[in-house]
Amino acid sequence: MLAETRRLARVSNLELDPRETVDECRAAGESAAPMVVLEPREVPLGGPRAMTVHRTLPQRARSTIGAWCFVDHYGPDDVSLTGGMTVPPHPHIGLQTVSWLFRGEVRHRDSVGSDALVRPGELNLMTAGHGISHTEYSTPTTTVLHGVQLWLMLPDASRDVAPSFEHTEPVPFSLATDAGESVRAHVFVGSLVDFPEHAAVTDVHSPLLGAQLELPAGASLDLALDASFEHGILVDQGAIEVDGAALSERQLGYLEPGRERMRVYATAESRVLLLGGAPLNEPIVMWWNFVGRTHDDIVQARADWQAQAIEGSREASGRFGFVPESHGEGPLPAPVLPTVRLKPREQ
């Protein structure tokens, strides 16, 4: 997989042997259980000097949080050591990609004609739908990369929509803590219950929340939640307690539906992402860069990509369109499928 090239993949899952993921989203519970702490696993992506992703979704303990189905956290990484983000043309189906940075700058280009930079505090949202291809490259001026790459599964009614792309710049605002301290917030998907006036303008296909919160050390924040949502809290930096349960850097805390409020206490200056969504109650099969409903969906998407981009003439009229190759690299071939049918696994 172009092992000689220094590469960091955030939007593409470049594992040579990508794990099959099948999930049946859970319905809202009758009572709120204690927070479950999900530990990240390290996934080296790219060549011998590539940066390492800390992946908390999907995993065997949990595959989704609402429609959120993929959480990669990376950095801060020195681009001079890793080569930065270098992701040649590759495909997606059945999902939306959410790119959110803390440091650095990335250029996105795709097969619907988008050419956009993303910087800290800005959002790139790409809807794959029936099929899209794109590239991601860190800019020459970027010295440190730090951020998250998130995926959203599209519900069955929307999974074959036409591909599209949005770039938005959420306006930050302040939340007051119990002691009157200020917590800085960005809402990049959906809205916080008590602050609908700061709702994101992004076009998503199920009830969702995505927000960044920055808490000073010692701050205690009482936050209203949508009780129909399940939630995840990813700690980027610092350390927090959620209703008394500790959560540290790179850990993802899971809260099942049924909670109307949560109290977040910052034991150190902290930056966290709050992700939430209504359980979709739809089975999915996720393999490589594809989200489908059956084994056959994945087989067809892989065959379409290989025929169009690898074995064919790279025609723009194909399922995945065409994205210009600005760095002289051809499209990524899909990994070899498992020798058995993709099927559900234990949750």
C-alpha atoms as one frame of an Amber mdcrd trajectory, in Angstrom:
protein
   0.000   0.000   0.000   2.620   2.477  -1.232   4.774   1.691   1.788   7.609
   3.824   0.425   5.464   6.957   0.665   5.241   8.889   3.916   1.529   9.138
   4.481  -1.080   9.919   7.103  -4.622   8.868   6.269  -7.485  10.381   8.174
 -10.390  10.264   5.767  -9.457   6.909   4.275  -9.074   3.748   6.318  -5.788
   2.444   4.900  -5.478  -0.707   6.992  -4.315  -3.652   4.904  -6.693  -5.945
   6.753  -9.624  -3.693   7.740 -11.866  -5.091  10.437 -15.362  -5.993   9.407
 -17.955  -4.157  11.469 -21.623  -5.046  11.703 -23.819  -3.179  14.121 -27.428
  -3.130  15.166 -27.965   0.225  16.885 -29.559  -0.054  20.308 -32.853   1.531
  21.237 -33.139   4.010  24.095 -32.932   2.402  27.520 -35.384   2.862  30.345
 -32.711   4.042  32.768 -29.248   5.541  32.485 -26.354   3.202  33.246 -22.936
   4.421  34.440 -20.537   5.757  31.829 -18.569   3.093  29.950 -14.952   4.009
  29.179 -13.777   2.920  25.716 -10.014   2.673  25.300  -8.381   3.591  21.982
  -6.393   1.161  19.904  -3.358   2.390  18.013  -3.546   2.053  14.237  -0.369
   2.948  12.306  -1.311   4.328   8.909   0.992   4.828   5.957   4.716   4.311
   5.559   7.477   3.597   8.078   7.379   7.133   9.552   3.587   7.507   9.549
   1.683   8.985  12.454  -0.469   6.817  14.644  -4.247   7.056  14.892  -5.962
   6.456  18.225  -9.227   4.772  17.216 -12.114   4.461  19.676 -14.886   3.607
  17.207 -15.606   1.034  15.983 -14.526  -1.603  18.484 -15.910  -4.848  19.813
 -17.488  -3.243  22.862 -19.368  -0.697  20.743 -19.628   0.040  17.043 -21.772
   3.188  16.934 -22.990   6.149  18.987 -26.125   7.268  17.217 -24.996   7.555
  13.615 -21.350   8.179  14.621 -19.548   5.046  13.469 -15.855   5.965  13.208
 -13.689   8.052  15.558  -9.998   8.551  14.805  -8.013  10.934  17.027  -4.506
  11.972  15.999  -1.684  14.263  17.060  -0.292  16.623  17.849   2.225  15.216
  15.324   5.333  16.811  13.878   4.853  16.835  10.109   8.631  16.894   9.550
   8.774  13.421  11.112   5.624  11.902   9.661   5.349  13.480   6.231   1.926
  14.878   7.060  -1.429  13.902   5.635  -1.145  12.388   2.165  -4.278  10.585
   1.031  -4.529   9.792  -2.713  -7.906   9.330  -4.456 -10.101   6.777  -2.682
 -13.841   5.983  -2.514 -16.693   6.079   0.020 -20.317   4.962   0.076 -23.151
   5.172   2.615 -21.568   7.672   5.017 -20.597  11.256   5.760 -17.053  12.255
   6.740 -16.550  14.950   9.383 -13.110  16.610   9.459 -12.320  18.736  12.542
  -8.862  20.105  13.313  -7.184  21.462  16.446  -3.921  22.440  14.674  -2.735
  22.474  11.094  -4.403  22.865   7.715  -5.677  20.298   5.189  -6.772  20.653
   1.566  -9.769  18.586   0.435 -10.616  17.850  -3.223 -13.402  15.554  -4.401
 -15.228  14.198  -7.420 -18.141  16.655  -7.156 -15.728  19.521  -7.815 -14.999
  20.682  -4.244 -11.615  22.230  -3.455 -11.530  23.492   0.143  -9.150  24.054
   3.028 -10.064  23.121   6.591  -8.478  24.845   9.588  -9.029  24.689  13.357
 -12.583  25.708  14.227 -13.837  24.945  10.713 -15.756  21.917   9.467 -15.501
  19.888   6.287 -18.551  17.634   5.839 -18.567  15.297   2.853 -21.617  13.182
   1.994 -20.669  10.058   0.080 -24.166   8.698  -0.510 -24.183   6.385  -3.546
 -20.503   7.040  -4.187 -17.761   9.694  -4.092 -13.967   9.829  -4.303 -11.640
  12.425  -2.813  -8.140  13.339  -1.639  -6.750  14.959   1.518  -3.327  16.608
   1.799  -1.846  18.751   4.545  -0.639  22.101   3.220   3.075  22.987   2.827
   2.829  25.540   5.660   1.521  22.967   8.165   4.131  21.976  10.764   1.872
  20.206  13.289  -1.268  18.161  12.601  -3.792  17.531  15.350  -7.453  16.670
  14.989 -10.141  14.059  14.566 -11.669  12.233  11.636 -15.261  11.124  12.224
 -17.727   9.166  10.116 -21.508   9.213  10.187 -23.512   6.284   8.852 -26.336
   7.403   6.612 -29.746   5.937   7.519 -31.194   3.494   5.030 -33.501   6.105
   3.501 -30.516   8.366   2.702 -27.628   6.028   2.028 -27.907   6.353  -1.774
 -28.328  10.146  -1.937 -26.298  12.117  -4.434 -22.797  12.973  -3.137 -22.145
  16.500  -1.865 -19.757  18.632   0.192 -20.108  21.448   2.756 -17.583  23.722
   4.447 -18.807  25.693   7.459 -17.245  27.862  10.168 -19.210  27.475  13.425
 -19.273  30.618  15.542 -17.891  29.935  19.048 -19.876  30.964  22.109 -19.533
  30.782  25.890 -21.254  28.642  28.515 -21.224  29.681  32.160 -20.150  27.191
  34.826 -21.581  26.964  38.343 -18.838  29.333  39.548 -19.313  31.758  36.669
 -16.290  30.603  34.674 -16.476  30.583  30.896 -16.481  27.382  28.810 -15.827
  28.000  25.113 -18.033  25.937  22.788 -18.221  25.193  19.076 -21.244  23.256
  17.789 -20.399  21.768  14.398 -23.286  19.261  14.075 -26.808  19.582  15.512
 -27.342  21.668  18.655 -26.982  21.665  22.433 -30.339  21.338  24.212 -30.163
  24.679  26.051 -28.593  26.605  23.155 -30.679  26.024  19.998 -29.718  29.482
  18.779 -26.188  28.152  18.201 -27.301  25.156  16.130 -24.989  24.065  13.327
 -26.111  24.633   9.754 -24.670  21.369   8.440 -26.922  19.011   6.490 -27.088
  15.677   8.321 -29.622  12.878   7.900 -30.506  11.828  11.456 -30.796  13.583
  14.861 -27.196  14.314  15.917 -24.881  16.410  18.056 -21.219  17.273  17.588
 -19.598  19.937  19.780 -16.190  20.983  21.084 -15.975  22.216  24.688 -12.927
  23.907  26.244 -12.952  23.908  30.050 -10.531  25.695  32.395  -9.034  23.630
  35.200 -11.456  23.262  38.088 -14.514  24.206  36.054 -17.757  22.317  36.730
 -20.380  22.395  34.000 -23.946  21.101  34.306 -25.130  20.339  30.785 -28.601
  19.396  29.549 -28.789  16.369  27.228 -31.364  15.039  24.802 -32.577  11.944
  26.677 -33.376  10.166  23.411 -29.692  10.335  22.394 -26.764   8.158  23.314
 -23.603  10.202  23.831 -19.854   9.896  23.581 -17.279  12.199  25.216 -13.795
  12.143  23.678 -11.012  13.821  25.645  -8.534  15.484  23.329  -6.406  17.046
  26.050  -6.570  17.291  29.821  -8.722  15.148  32.109 -12.340  15.314  33.228
 -14.893  13.609  35.421 -18.373  12.885  34.085 -20.810  12.520  36.967 -17.803
  11.536  39.096 -16.310   8.993  36.654 -12.803   9.794  35.399 -11.932  10.179
  31.732  -8.440  10.963  30.428  -6.786  11.846  27.141  -7.796   9.763  24.096
 -10.464   7.865  26.028 -14.069   7.910  24.840 -16.805   7.806  27.475 -20.103
   6.245  26.382 -23.453   7.261  27.907 -26.547   5.285  26.956 -29.892   6.991
  26.238 -32.058   8.126  29.140 -29.883  10.888  30.597 -31.344  14.383  30.761
 -28.254  16.032  32.268 -24.587  15.394  32.961 -22.025  17.175  35.086 -18.542
  17.614  33.655 -15.715  18.577  36.016 -12.301  19.471  34.571  -9.512  18.131
  36.765  -7.105  19.906  34.377  -7.500  22.393  31.558  -9.342  20.278  29.014
 -10.674  20.140  25.485 -13.338  17.531  24.741 -15.678  16.551  21.933 -19.289
  15.724  22.799 -20.885  13.426  20.224 -24.506  12.326  20.378 -27.293  10.903
  18.308 -30.535   8.971  18.277 -29.938   5.212  17.919 -30.825   4.318  14.342
 -31.809   0.690  14.997 -30.458  -0.261  11.579 -27.870  -2.964  10.948 -24.757
  -1.882   9.058 -21.749  -3.586   7.566 -18.645  -1.368   7.524 -15.515  -2.493
   5.693 -12.589  -0.365   4.455 -14.186   2.934   3.340 -17.657   1.561   2.729
 -20.801   1.495   4.869 -23.495  -0.841   3.541 -26.262  -3.033   4.828 -25.155
  -6.396   3.465 -22.084  -8.289   2.339 -23.253  -7.866  -1.244 -23.328  -4.049
  -0.875 -19.639  -4.101   0.023 -18.703  -6.546  -2.724 -20.446  -4.397  -5.333
 -18.864  -1.138  -4.137 -15.398  -2.699  -4.170 -15.929  -4.121  -7.655 -17.206
  -0.762  -8.929 -14.179   1.078  -7.544 -11.651  -1.417  -8.856 -13.261  -1.439
 -12.304 -13.464   2.337 -12.544 -10.324   3.598 -10.803  -7.804   0.754 -10.842
  -8.551  -1.444 -13.850 -10.437   1.088 -15.990  -9.819   4.450 -17.576 -10.792
   6.538 -14.499 -13.830   7.916 -16.246 -15.603  10.727 -14.415 -18.935   9.198
 -15.401 -18.421   6.152 -13.160 -20.037   5.591  -9.774 -17.250   7.386  -7.856
 -16.542  10.220 -10.268 -13.040  11.588 -10.732 -10.830  13.768  -8.532  -7.714
  15.414 -10.019  -4.460  13.886  -8.791  -2.505  16.954  -7.756   0.374  15.082
  -6.115   1.183  12.585  -8.844  -0.253   9.544  -7.071  -2.824   7.225  -8.547
  -5.978   6.047  -6.771  -5.735   3.618  -3.877  -6.691   0.025  -4.706  -9.189
  -1.632  -2.393  -7.869  -4.339  -0.052  -8.715  -7.961  -0.773 -12.051  -9.008
   0.698 -12.151 -11.741   3.376 -12.659 -15.265   2.056 -15.908 -15.579   4.040
 -19.058 -13.474   3.867 -19.110 -10.381   6.048 -21.528 -11.147   8.851 -22.546
  -9.881  12.321 -20.213 -10.218  15.254 -20.797 -10.248  19.002 -21.566  -6.850
  20.559
